[in-house]
Amino acid sequence: MLRLNDLGQSAAPSFDAPLEMLLACHDKVRHFCVLLDKLPGYLAEHGVTPALGNSIDGILRYFDLAGPAHHADEEDELFPLLRQRLPDTLTPLSRLAADHVLLDQRWKVLRQQLVALQAGTAERVNAEAIHTFTAHYRMHAQLEEDWLFPLVAANLSDEELRHAGQRMAARRQHPV
């Protein structure tokens, strides 16, 4: 498994090291998936609390903004270069892109439930929908770490990665 230290960079990633940044995003995905997984049990024990509202704010912010930007980083910066250089990767890259669409669809369902909690119009969330989303996201992130990121590291030049990182940073300055 490719991890931050495998790339020879510091522990605080920046867009100067785009693969490290993408890995750091996966760590955040896992963190927010843990929060989501705990949500049904927390609600059953405590109900909707101000502390829960803060956690929901963070979850919404991450999956509304950072998640889609992360997927765009991969689809717009990495996938085209790999498709061009390694035509045999078309099917696995298509699978990853399809995962992005499915994760987005699943997120929209969860998002409605989280917003309803915040608005006071719901007291529960669908635990199965949460589990399906978080399990899928973890599997997807692991596939990228085990297959995509090592492939990128082995086949893209430092200059290509630097340019990709610049475009990734620009994407966040001017979100779509």
Secondary structure by P-SEA (a helix, b strand, c coil): cccccccccccccccccaaaaaaaaaaaaaaaaaaaaaaaaaaacccccaaaaaaaaaaaaaaacaaaaaaaaaacccaaaaaaacccaaaaaaaaaaaaaaaaaaaaaaaaaaaaaaacccccccaaaaaaaaaaaaaaaaaaaaccaaaaaacccaaaaaaaaaaaaaaaaccc
